[in-house]
Amino acid sequence: MAELLTIFLGSLFRMVLILLFGALIERGYMTEGQFAQLGMGLGGFVVVSAWTLYKRYHDRLKFRTALESPAGTTEAHIDEKIKNGTGATL
């Protein structure tokens, strides 16, 4: 359910941005060149933000899996548990 909600909210956000920038260009507040530059900047921001969120999620999953594992468990074993899908749930 959470994945479907994330996809829906992402699509809704993109649609709102397209409508907003379209209105700004139509009314003469922005040119198409400025829109392209802004789009490139926002694209970079989205990519960096997505990567950061993914890394935080993965690190948190690794941390929770380590907490649930017995003392002395190696990092390689934790990584293997996550890769196999038997790690902790968030």
C-alpha positions as CSV (number, residue, x, y, z in Angstrom):
1,M,0.0,0.0,0.0
2,A,2.8,2.4,0.9
3,E,4.5,1.9,-2.5
4,L,1.2,2.6,-4.3
5,L,0.8,5.8,-2.2
6,T,4.3,6.9,-3.0
7,I,3.8,6.4,-6.7
8,F,0.5,8.3,-6.6
9,L,2.0,11.2,-4.7
10,G,5.0,11.4,-7.0
11,S,2.7,11.5,-10.0
12,L,0.5,14.1,-8.4
13,F,3.5,16.3,-7.5
14,R,4.9,16.1,-11.1
15,M,1.5,17.1,-12.5
16,V,1.3,20.1,-10.2
17,L,4.8,21.2,-11.2
18,I,4.1,20.9,-14.9
19,L,0.9,22.9,-14.5
20,L,2.6,25.5,-12.4
21,F,5.6,26.0,-14.8
22,G,3.2,25.9,-17.8
23,A,1.2,28.8,-16.2
24,L,4.4,30.7,-15.4
25,I,5.6,30.4,-19.0
26,E,2.1,31.3,-20.4
27,R,1.9,34.5,-18.4
28,G,5.4,35.5,-19.3
29,Y,7.1,35.2,-15.9
30,M,9.5,32.6,-17.3
31,T,10.9,31.8,-20.7
32,E,11.3,28.2,-22.0
33,G,15.0,28.5,-21.5
34,Q,14.6,29.3,-17.9
35,F,12.2,26.5,-17.5
36,A,14.7,24.1,-19.0
37,Q,17.4,25.3,-16.6
38,L,15.1,25.0,-13.7
39,G,14.0,21.5,-14.8
40,M,17.6,20.4,-14.9
41,G,18.3,21.8,-11.4
42,L,15.1,20.2,-10.0
43,G,16.1,16.9,-11.7
44,G,19.4,16.9,-10.1
45,F,17.8,17.7,-6.7
46,V,15.4,14.9,-7.1
47,V,18.1,12.4,-8.0
48,V,20.3,13.4,-5.1
49,S,17.3,13.3,-2.7
50,A,16.2,9.9,-3.9
51,W,19.7,8.5,-3.5
52,T,19.9,10.0,0.0
53,L,16.5,8.5,1.0
54,Y,17.5,5.1,-0.3
55,K,20.8,5.1,1.6
56,R,19.1,6.2,4.8
57,Y,16.5,3.4,4.4
58,H,19.2,0.8,3.6
59,D,21.3,2.0,6.6
60,R,18.4,1.9,8.9
61,L,17.4,-1.6,7.7
62,K,21.0,-2.7,8.3
63,F,21.0,-1.2,11.8
64,R,17.7,-2.8,12.7
65,T,18.9,-6.2,11.4
66,A,22.1,-5.9,13.4
67,L,20.1,-5.1,16.5
68,E,18.0,-8.2,16.1
69,S,21.0,-10.5,15.4
70,P,23.0,-12.2,18.1
71,A,26.2,-10.5,19.5
72,G,29.2,-11.2,17.3
73,T,27.4,-11.4,14.0
74,T,29.6,-10.1,11.2
75,E,28.7,-7.3,8.9
76,A,28.9,-9.7,5.9
77,H,26.3,-11.9,7.6
78,I,24.0,-8.9,8.1
79,D,24.4,-7.9,4.5
80,E,23.6,-11.5,3.4
81,K,20.4,-11.5,5.6
82,I,19.3,-8.3,4.0
83,K,20.1,-9.5,0.5
84,N,18.1,-12.7,1.1
85,G,15.1,-10.8,2.5
86,T,15.3,-12.1,6.0
87,G,16.5,-8.9,7.6
88,A,14.5,-6.7,9.9
89,T,11.3,-5.0,8.9
90,L,10.8,-1.3,9.3
